[in-house]
Protein backbone atom coordinates (compact mmCIF):
# COMPACT_ATOMS: atom_id res chain seq x y z
CA UNK A 1 0.00 0.00 0.00
CA UNK A 2 1.24 3.45 -0.92
CA UNK A 3 2.39 5.67 1.95
CA UNK A 4 0.08 8.69 2.17
CA UNK A 5 1.76 12.08 2.59
CA UNK A 6 0.38 13.78 5.72
CA UNK A 7 2.65 16.84 5.59
CA UNK A 8 0.95 20.24 5.73
CA UNK A 9 1.89 20.94 2.09
CA UNK A 10 0.37 17.68 0.83
CA UNK A 11 -2.79 18.04 2.90
CA UNK A 12 -3.24 21.66 1.80
CA UNK A 13 -3.58 20.48 -1.81
CA UNK A 14 -6.48 18.12 -1.01
CA UNK A 15 -10.09 19.39 -1.17
CA UNK A 16 -8.96 23.03 -1.20
CA UNK A 17 -12.30 24.54 -2.26
CA UNK A 18 -14.22 22.51 0.32
CA UNK A 19 -11.78 23.52 3.08
CA UNK A 20 -12.15 27.17 2.09
CA UNK A 21 -15.94 26.94 2.48
CA UNK A 22 -15.58 25.22 5.87
CA UNK A 23 -13.11 27.91 6.99
CA UNK A 24 -15.49 30.72 6.01
CA UNK A 25 -18.44 29.09 7.82
CA UNK A 26 -16.36 28.39 10.94
CA UNK A 27 -14.99 31.93 10.90
CA UNK A 28 -18.57 33.17 10.92
CA UNK A 29 -19.14 31.37 14.24
CA UNK A 30 -16.42 33.39 15.99
CA UNK A 31 -17.69 36.46 17.85
CA UNK A 32 -15.78 39.54 19.00
CA UNK A 33 -14.14 38.81 22.36
CA UNK A 34 -14.19 35.00 21.93
CA UNK A 35 -11.40 32.74 23.15
CA UNK A 36 -10.77 29.99 20.60
CA UNK A 37 -8.38 27.12 20.01
CA UNK A 38 -7.47 26.50 16.38
CA UNK A 39 -5.69 23.28 15.53
CA UNK A 40 -2.73 23.28 13.14
CA UNK A 41 -4.46 21.47 10.28
CA UNK A 42 -5.15 22.79 6.81
CA UNK A 43 -8.91 23.15 7.37
CA UNK A 44 -8.52 25.21 10.54
CA UNK A 45 -5.94 27.42 8.82
CA UNK A 46 -8.76 28.47 6.48
CA UNK A 47 -10.49 30.07 9.50
CA UNK A 48 -7.61 32.50 10.12
CA UNK A 49 -8.35 34.99 7.28
CA UNK A 50 -11.89 35.36 8.67
CA UNK A 51 -10.56 36.41 12.09
CA UNK A 52 -8.98 39.59 10.72
CA UNK A 53 -12.20 41.59 10.88
CA UNK A 54 -13.01 40.37 14.40
CA UNK A 55 -12.12 42.37 17.51
CA UNK A 56 -10.37 41.22 20.65
CA UNK A 57 -10.33 37.50 19.79
CA UNK A 58 -7.90 35.32 21.72
CA UNK A 59 -6.43 32.53 19.58
CA UNK A 60 -4.76 29.54 21.22
CA UNK A 61 -2.77 27.54 18.67
CA UNK A 62 -0.08 24.94 18.20
CA UNK A 63 0.70 26.18 14.68
CA UNK A 64 3.64 28.43 13.80
CA UNK A 65 1.84 29.51 10.59
CA UNK A 66 -0.76 31.66 12.37
CA UNK A 67 1.65 34.27 13.84
CA UNK A 68 2.49 36.09 10.59
CA UNK A 69 -1.11 35.78 9.38
CA UNK A 70 -2.54 37.42 12.50
CA UNK A 71 0.10 40.16 12.69
CA UNK A 72 -1.45 43.62 12.54
CA UNK A 73 -4.87 42.40 13.76
CA UNK A 74 -6.46 42.83 17.20
CA UNK A 75 -6.18 39.08 17.83
CA UNK A 76 -4.23 37.91 20.87
CA UNK A 77 -2.23 34.84 19.85
CA UNK A 78 -1.00 32.35 22.45
CA UNK A 79 1.31 29.66 21.07
CA UNK A 80 1.20 26.21 22.66
CA UNK A 81 4.83 25.12 23.08
CA UNK A 82 6.21 21.64 22.57
CA UNK A 83 8.13 19.54 20.08
CA UNK A 84 8.15 21.28 16.70
CA UNK A 85 7.28 19.16 13.64
CA UNK A 86 8.64 20.94 10.54
CA UNK A 87 6.54 18.97 8.01
CA UNK A 88 3.35 20.07 9.79
CA UNK A 89 4.67 23.35 11.21
CA UNK A 90 3.11 22.54 14.57
CA UNK A 91 3.95 21.55 18.14
CA UNK A 92 2.99 18.36 19.98
CA UNK A 93 4.14 16.20 22.86
CA UNK A 94 4.37 16.46 26.66
CA UNK A 95 5.21 20.19 26.76
CA UNK A 96 2.23 21.00 24.53
CA UNK A 97 -0.01 18.84 26.74
CA UNK A 98 1.30 20.58 29.88
CA UNK A 99 0.45 23.98 28.35
CA UNK A 100 -3.05 22.83 27.44
CA UNK A 101 -3.66 21.65 31.01
CA UNK A 102 -3.39 25.26 32.22
CA UNK A 103 -6.12 26.57 29.86
CA UNK A 104 -9.95 26.44 30.03
CA UNK A 105 -12.97 28.41 28.82
CA UNK A 106 -12.24 28.45 25.08
CA UNK A 107 -14.19 27.20 22.08
CA UNK A 108 -12.28 24.51 20.19
CA UNK A 109 -12.11 24.35 16.41
CA UNK A 110 -10.51 21.09 15.36
CA UNK A 111 -10.17 19.28 12.06
CA UNK A 112 -10.08 15.55 11.47
CA UNK A 113 -8.59 13.12 8.98
CA UNK A 114 -11.79 11.05 8.94
CA UNK A 115 -15.11 10.48 10.69
CA UNK A 116 -16.94 7.24 11.33
CA UNK A 117 -20.27 6.74 13.13
CA UNK A 118 -18.94 4.09 15.52
CA UNK A 119 -15.40 5.38 15.95
CA UNK A 120 -15.94 9.15 15.95
CA UNK A 121 -13.50 11.71 14.54
CA UNK A 122 -9.97 10.40 14.05
CA UNK A 123 -6.45 11.46 13.12
CA UNK A 124 -3.73 9.86 11.04
CA UNK A 125 -1.05 10.36 13.69
CA UNK A 126 -1.12 9.58 17.38
CA UNK A 127 0.44 12.87 18.56
CA UNK A 128 -2.29 14.97 16.92
CA UNK A 129 -5.05 12.66 18.17
CA UNK A 130 -3.68 12.84 21.72
CA UNK A 131 -3.33 16.64 21.64
CA UNK A 132 -6.78 17.19 20.14
CA UNK A 133 -8.35 14.93 22.77
CA UNK A 134 -6.88 17.17 25.47
CA UNK A 135 -8.02 20.30 23.61
CA UNK A 136 -11.60 18.98 23.49
CA UNK A 137 -11.63 17.87 27.13
CA UNK A 138 -10.61 21.37 28.29
CA UNK A 139 -12.90 23.29 25.90
CA UNK A 140 -16.26 24.82 26.81
CA UNK A 141 -17.56 23.74 23.36
CA UNK A 142 -16.12 21.93 20.34
CA UNK A 143 -16.69 22.55 16.64
CA UNK A 144 -15.48 19.78 14.35
CA UNK A 145 -14.42 21.07 10.94
CA UNK A 146 -14.85 18.41 8.28
CA UNK A 147 -15.10 18.60 4.50
CA UNK A 148 -17.40 16.19 2.63
CA UNK A 149 -14.54 13.85 1.62
CA UNK A 150 -13.99 12.79 5.26
CA UNK A 151 -17.44 11.28 5.89
CA UNK A 152 -17.34 7.54 6.57
CA UNK A 153 -13.55 7.21 6.35
CA UNK A 154 -11.96 6.53 9.73
CA UNK A 155 -8.27 7.17 10.32
CA UNK A 156 -6.20 5.10 12.71
CA UNK A 157 -6.35 7.08 15.97
CA UNK A 158 -9.59 8.16 17.65
CA UNK A 159 -9.64 11.78 18.84
CA UNK A 160 -12.81 11.70 21.01
CA UNK A 161 -16.23 10.07 20.85
CA UNK A 162 -19.28 11.86 19.47
CA UNK A 163 -20.59 12.86 22.92
CA UNK A 164 -17.80 15.47 23.11
CA UNK A 165 -18.62 17.18 19.80
CA UNK A 166 -21.13 20.07 19.89
CA UNK A 167 -21.20 21.17 16.28
CA UNK A 168 -20.08 20.03 12.84
CA UNK A 169 -18.99 22.59 10.25
CA UNK A 170 -18.93 21.18 6.72
CA UNK A 171 -18.97 22.42 3.12
CA UNK A 172 -22.12 20.66 1.91
CA UNK A 173 -25.16 18.92 3.37
CA UNK A 174 -24.08 15.55 4.79
CA UNK A 175 -25.63 12.33 3.44
CA UNK A 176 -29.10 11.57 4.88
CA UNK A 177 -27.86 8.87 7.27
CA UNK A 178 -25.34 11.36 8.72
CA UNK A 179 -27.99 14.08 9.13
CA UNK A 180 -30.08 11.55 11.09
CA UNK A 181 -27.02 10.42 13.08
CA UNK A 182 -26.09 14.00 14.08
CA UNK A 183 -29.70 14.70 15.00
CA UNK A 184 -29.79 11.65 17.30
CA UNK A 185 -26.49 12.72 18.89
CA UNK A 186 -27.79 16.30 19.32
CA UNK A 187 -24.90 17.67 17.24
CA UNK A 188 -25.71 20.82 15.26
CA UNK A 189 -24.62 20.98 11.63
CA UNK A 190 -23.45 24.23 10.02
C-alpha positions in Angstrom: 0.0 0.0 0.0 1.2 3.4 -0.9 2.4 5.7 2.0 0.1 8.7 2.2 1.8 12.1 2.6 0.4 13.8 5.7 2.6 16.8 5.6 0.9 20.2 5.7 1.9 20.9 2.1 0.4 17.7 0.8 -2.8 18.0 2.9 -3.2 21.7 1.8 -3.6 20.5 -1.8 -6.5 18.1 -1.0 -10.1 19.4 -1.2 -9.0 23.0 -1.2 -12.3 24.5 -2.3 -14.2 22.5 0.3 -11.8 23.5 3.1 -12.1 27.2 2.1 -15.9 26.9 2.5 -15.6 25.2 5.9 -13.1 27.9 7.0 -15.5 30.7 6.0 -18.4 29.1 7.8 -16.4 28.4 10.9 -15.0 31.9 10.9 -18.6 33.2 10.9 -19.1 31.4 14.2 -16.4 33.4 16.0 -17.7 36.5 17.9 -15.8 39.5 19.0 -14.1 38.8 22.4 -14.2 35.0 21.9 -11.4 32.7 23.2 -10.8 30.0 20.6 -8.4 27.1 20.0 -7.5 26.5 16.4 -5.7 23.3 15.5 -2.7 23.3 13.1 -4.5 21.5 10.3 -5.2 22.8 6.8 -8.9 23.2 7.4 -8.5 25.2 10.5 -5.9 27.4 8.8 -8.8 28.5 6.5 -10.5 30.1 9.5 -7.6 32.5 10.1 -8.3 35.0 7.3 -11.9 35.4 8.7 -10.6 36.4 12.1 -9.0 39.6 10.7 -12.2 41.6 10.9 -13.0 40.4 14.4 -12.1 42.4 17.5 -10.4 41.2 20.7 -10.3 37.5 19.8 -7.9 35.3 21.7 -6.4 32.5 19.6 -4.8 29.5 21.2 -2.8 27.5 18.7 -0.1 24.9 18.2 0.7 26.2 14.7 3.6 28.4 13.8 1.8 29.5 10.6 -0.8 31.7 12.4 1.6 34.3 13.8 2.5 36.1 10.6 -1.1 35.8 9.4 -2.5 37.4 12.5 0.1 40.2 12.7 -1.5 43.6 12.5 -4.9 42.4 13.8 -6.5 42.8 17.2 -6.2 39.1 17.8 -4.2 37.9 20.9 -2.2 34.8 19.9 -1.0 32.3 22.4 1.3 29.7 21.1 1.2 26.2 22.7 4.8 25.1 23.1 6.2 21.6 22.6 8.1 19.5 20.1 8.2 21.3 16.7 7.3 19.2 13.6 8.6 20.9 10.5 6.5 19.0 8.0 3.3 20.1 9.8 4.7 23.4 11.2 3.1 22.5 14.6 4.0 21.6 18.1 3.0 18.4 20.0 4.1 16.2 22.9 4.4 16.5 26.7 5.2 20.2 26.8 2.2 21.0 24.5 0.0 18.8 26.7 1.3 20.6 29.9 0.5 24.0 28.4 -3.1 22.8 27.4 -3.7 21.7 31.0 -3.4 25.3 32.2 -6.1 26.6 29.9 -10.0 26.4 30.0 -13.0 28.4 28.8 -12.2 28.5 25.1 -14.2 27.2 22.1 -12.3 24.5 20.2 -12.1 24.3 16.4 -10.5 21.1 15.4 -10.2 19.3 12.1 -10.1 15.6 11.5 -8.6 13.1 9.0 -11.8 11.1 8.9 -15.1 10.5 10.7 -16.9 7.2 11.3 -20.3 6.7 13.1 -18.9 4.1 15.5 -15.4 5.4 16.0 -15.9 9.2 15.9 -13.5 11.7 14.5 -10.0 10.4 14.1 -6.4 11.5 13.1 -3.7 9.9 11.0 -1.0 10.4 13.7 -1.1 9.6 17.4 0.4 12.9 18.6 -2.3 15.0 16.9 -5.1 12.7 18.2 -3.7 12.8 21.7 -3.3 16.6 21.6 -6.8 17.2 20.1 -8.4 14.9 22.8 -6.9 17.2 25.5 -8.0 20.3 23.6 -11.6 19.0 23.5 -11.6 17.9 27.1 -10.6 21.4 28.3 -12.9 23.3 25.9 -16.3 24.8 26.8 -17.6 23.7 23.4 -16.1 21.9 20.3 -16.7 22.6 16.6 -15.5 19.8 14.4 -14.4 21.1 10.9 -14.9 18.4 8.3 -15.1 18.6 4.5 -17.4 16.2 2.6 -14.5 13.8 1.6 -14.0 12.8 5.3 -17.4 11.3 5.9 -17.3 7.5 6.6 -13.6 7.2 6.3 -12.0 6.5 9.7 -8.3 7.2 10.3 -6.2 5.1 12.7 -6.4 7.1 16.0 -9.6 8.2 17.7 -9.6 11.8 18.8 -12.8 11.7 21.0 -16.2 10.1 20.8 -19.3 11.9 19.5 -20.6 12.9 22.9 -17.8 15.5 23.1 -18.6 17.2 19.8 -21.1 20.1 19.9 -21.2 21.2 16.3 -20.1 20.0 12.8 -19.0 22.6 10.2 -18.9 21.2 6.7 -19.0 22.4 3.1 -22.1 20.7 1.9 -25.2 18.9 3.4 -24.1 15.6 4.8 -25.6 12.3 3.4 -29.1 11.6 4.9 -27.9 8.9 7.3 -25.3 11.4 8.7 -28.0 14.1 9.1 -30.1 11.6 11.1 -27.0 10.4 13.1 -26.1 14.0 14.1 -29.7 14.7 15.0 -29.8 11.6 17.3 -26.5 12.7 18.9 -27.8 16.3 19.3 -24.9 17.7 17.2 -25.7 20.8 15.3 -24.6 21.0 11.6 -23.5 24.2 10.0 
